[in-house]
Amino acid sequence: MKVDNHLTPNWRKIPQHVKALEADGYDGVGTAEMNHDPFFPLLLAAEHSENIELHTGIAVAFARSPMILANLGHDLNAYSKGRFTMGLGSQIRAHITKRFSMPWGAPAAQMKELIQAMRAIWANWYDGEPLRFDGKYYSHTLMTPAFAPQDKEYGAPKVILAAVGPIMTEIAAEVADGLIIHPFSNEKYIREVTLPAVERGLAKSGHSRENFEITYSPFIVSGQDESAFDAEKAAARARISFYASTPAYKGVLGVHGWGDLQPELNTMSKQGLWQDMAGLITDDMLNAFGVMGEPGMVVGEMKKRYGDFTDRTGGSFGFVNSKQRLDMVAELRSA
């Protein structure tokens, strides 16, 4: 199992941070599209590292055109000498239309077409294929030599897709190189819904599971003492309640019989009752959505519950000291 960490959001500290993560033996480092651009920091990380893999986890796909993404993916993969993976996600309609002011279609169908369009652009650049992509959402039929990159030694980056629902998951297995399982998931949902969808997508593409990478980083609730544990528990409850308020995620709650909680949380979110929402997340829910317990049992439980389907995971483990963290990372990597 490969183990990743998050890149610091402080760009001035990225050079020393990525060097430290590489020295600690992490396999990869990622960025997220939160309050900073997810691509720019990875350029700094590429400049100040040699072997660690770099990925966006995730960049919002529908905020950009396939051509923009193709350029970003090429540049980062070329500069990092083949170490970049483009992790994409759809976001939800309100953010795409109201925050990014971009059009919204049928998200799974649009995502499939976006990835196919991006691959058509790369096929033109790297293999000399004519650029003749004309779909429902995207059309790319013009590329002149002046706009095609020349540093083509490392080819196209890998593309992985974040998904929650079975349709988007199936699309990921059909057209992407890997799947990022949303942290707001649970073992029962993954085994009953996610993994069967992966198999259906792989069957459509003809690709093998061995060449399809699944990333899953569950919620971890732990701490060296009671106050630290309580703080982690409160933070997890807040995040889970936030995700659970999303209508598209109702099915994840439903496998445990908690589906009625979703509309209640959604109503509360519109009223700004964020603290009250967190109070509805029980210990049973915390245990279902992740690993909760003392630091010494975390890695063993992760391997036991998720080890047979997880190819890479997150291992920041901020609740232990540096020596314990490195031991936990090494134990996970041996899985």
PEMO-V167135 format. One record per backbone hydrogen bond with DSSP energy under -0.5 kcal/mol. CO is the residue of the C=O (numbers start at 1). NH is the residue of the N-H. E is the energy in kcal/mol with one decimal. If there is no record, write none. Layout:
# PEMO-V167135
CO & NH & E
CO & NH & E
This chain:
# PEMO-V167135
2 & 313 & -2.3
3 & 27 & -2.5
3 & 28 & -1.1
4 & 315 & -2.8
5 & 30 & -2.1
9 & 11 & -1.0
10 & 13 & -1.7
11 & 14 & -1.0
13 & 17 & -2.3
14 & 18 & -2.9
15 & 19 & -1.5
16 & 20 & -1.8
17 & 21 & -2.3
18 & 22 & -2.2
19 & 23 & -2.2
20 & 24 & -1.9
21 & 26 & -2.0
22 & 25 & -1.1
27 & 53 & -2.7
28 & 5 & -1.6
29 & 55 & -1.9
30 & 7 & -2.7
31 & 57 & -4.3
32 & 34 & -1.6
36 & 34 & -0.6
37 & 41 & -0.6
39 & 42 & -1.1
39 & 43 & -0.8
40 & 43 & -1.2
40 & 44 & -1.1
41 & 45 & -2.1
42 & 46 & -2.4
43 & 47 & -1.8
44 & 48 & -1.5
46 & 49 & -1.0
53 & 29 & -2.4
54 & 85 & -2.4
55 & 31 & -1.5
58 & 33 & -1.7
59 & 61 & -0.7
59 & 89 & -1.8
60 & 63 & -0.9
61 & 64 & -2.0
65 & 69 & -2.3
66 & 70 & -2.5
67 & 71 & -2.3
68 & 72 & -2.5
69 & 73 & -3.0
70 & 74 & -2.4
71 & 75 & -2.7
72 & 76 & -2.3
73 & 77 & -2.1
74 & 78 & -3.0
75 & 79 & -2.5
76 & 80 & -2.0
77 & 82 & -3.4
78 & 81 & -0.9
83 & 54 & -2.9
84 & 158 & -0.9
85 & 56 & -1.4
85 & 87 & -0.8
86 & 88 & -0.6
86 & 160 & -2.6
87 & 59 & -2.5
88 & 162 & -3.0
89 & 61 & -2.7
92 & 95 & -0.6
92 & 96 & -2.0
93 & 97 & -2.9
94 & 98 & -2.5
94 & 99 & -0.7
95 & 99 & -1.3
95 & 100 & -2.2
96 & 102 & -2.7
105 & 107 & -0.9
106 & 110 & -2.9
107 & 111 & -2.6
108 & 112 & -2.3
109 & 113 & -2.0
110 & 114 & -2.6
111 & 115 & -2.4
112 & 116 & -2.2
113 & 117 & -2.8
114 & 118 & -2.4
115 & 119 & -2.3
116 & 120 & -1.9
117 & 121 & -2.0
118 & 122 & -2.2
119 & 123 & -2.3
120 & 124 & -1.6
121 & 125 & -2.1
122 & 126 & -3.2
123 & 127 & -1.6
123 & 129 & -1.9
124 & 128 & -0.8
130 & 132 & -1.1
132 & 134 & -0.6
133 & 140 & -3.0
138 & 135 & -3.1
140 & 133 & -2.5
144 & 147 & -2.0
145 & 148 & -1.0
150 & 152 & -1.8
152 & 155 & -1.0
158 & 86 & -3.0
159 & 177 & -3.9
159 & 178 & -0.7
160 & 88 & -2.6
161 & 180 & -2.4
163 & 182 & -1.3
165 & 169 & -2.0
166 & 170 & -2.2
167 & 171 & -2.0
168 & 172 & -2.2
169 & 173 & -1.9
170 & 174 & -1.4
171 & 175 & -2.6
172 & 176 & -2.2
177 & 213 & -1.9
178 & 161 & -2.1
179 & 181 & -0.7
179 & 215 & -3.1
180 & 163 & -1.8
181 & 217 & -0.6
183 & 185 & -2.4
186 & 190 & -2.8
187 & 191 & -2.5
188 & 192 & -2.3
189 & 193 & -2.7
189 & 194 & -1.6
190 & 195 & -3.1
193 & 197 & -1.5
194 & 198 & -2.1
195 & 199 & -2.2
196 & 200 & -2.0
197 & 201 & -2.2
198 & 202 & -2.6
199 & 203 & -2.0
200 & 204 & -1.6
201 & 205 & -1.9
202 & 206 & -2.3
202 & 207 & -0.8
208 & 211 & -1.1
209 & 212 & -1.7
211 & 213 & -0.5
213 & 179 & -2.5
213 & 215 & -0.5
214 & 311 & -2.6
214 & 312 & -1.6
215 & 181 & -3.0
216 & 218 & -0.5
219 & 291 & -2.5
220 & 222 & -0.6
221 & 293 & -2.4
225 & 229 & -2.5
226 & 230 & -2.5
227 & 231 & -1.9
228 & 232 & -2.2
229 & 233 & -2.3
230 & 234 & -2.3
231 & 235 & -2.1
232 & 236 & -2.3
233 & 237 & -2.2
234 & 238 & -2.0
235 & 239 & -2.2
236 & 240 & -2.8
237 & 241 & -2.3
238 & 242 & -1.8
239 & 243 & -2.5
240 & 244 & -2.7
241 & 245 & -0.8
242 & 245 & -0.7
243 & 246 & -1.8
246 & 249 & -1.9
247 & 250 & -1.7
249 & 252 & -1.0
249 & 253 & -1.0
250 & 254 & -2.1
251 & 255 & -1.2
253 & 256 & -1.6
253 & 258 & -2.2
254 & 257 & -1.7
258 & 261 & -1.9
259 & 262 & -1.2
259 & 263 & -0.6
260 & 264 & -0.9
261 & 265 & -2.6
262 & 266 & -2.5
263 & 267 & -2.2
264 & 268 & -2.0
265 & 269 & -2.4
266 & 270 & -1.6
267 & 271 & -0.8
268 & 271 & -0.5
268 & 273 & -2.4
269 & 272 & -1.1
272 & 274 & -1.3
273 & 277 & -2.0
274 & 278 & -1.8
275 & 279 & -1.2
277 & 280 & -1.7
278 & 281 & -1.5
280 & 282 & -0.7
282 & 286 & -2.1
283 & 287 & -2.6
284 & 288 & -1.6
285 & 289 & -2.5
286 & 290 & -0.6
288 & 187 & -0.7
289 & 219 & -1.6
290 & 292 & -0.5
291 & 221 & -3.0
294 & 297 & -1.8
294 & 298 & -0.6
295 & 298 & -1.1
295 & 299 & -0.5
297 & 301 & -2.0
298 & 302 & -2.4
299 & 303 & -2.6
300 & 304 & -2.2
301 & 305 & -2.5
302 & 306 & -2.4
302 & 307 & -0.6
303 & 307 & -1.2
306 & 309 & -1.4
306 & 310 & -1.7
309 & 311 & -0.6
311 & 2 & -2.8
312 & 216 & -2.0
313 & 4 & -3.0
317 & 320 & -1.3
321 & 325 & -2.5
322 & 326 & -2.3
323 & 327 & -1.9
324 & 328 & -2.4
325 & 329 & -2.5
326 & 330 & -2.4
327 & 331 & -2.2
328 & 332 & -2.2
329 & 333 & -2.5
330 & 334 & -1.1
332 & 335 & -1.7
